[in-house]
């Protein structure tokens, strides 16, 4: 019961950052720069074998995968 009372006095959590709006007409460089610069976006640990870099929003509400410069994405037929 004591924990319940303490949590009632805790400050409210801040709202999540607004959803990132992506415009495909901007091109790859502009889109990837917008994702990396978005507030609360954090790069995940880089896997050397992957041609991608993952970025995760604080709170885990969204994630993005960006192809690294000079690397090709996975092609599926």
Protein Blocks (a to p, Z undefined) as FASTA:
>chain_A
ZZmmmmmmpccdddddddddddfknojklmmmmmmmpghiacddddfkbcbdcdddehhl
accddddehiacdddZZ
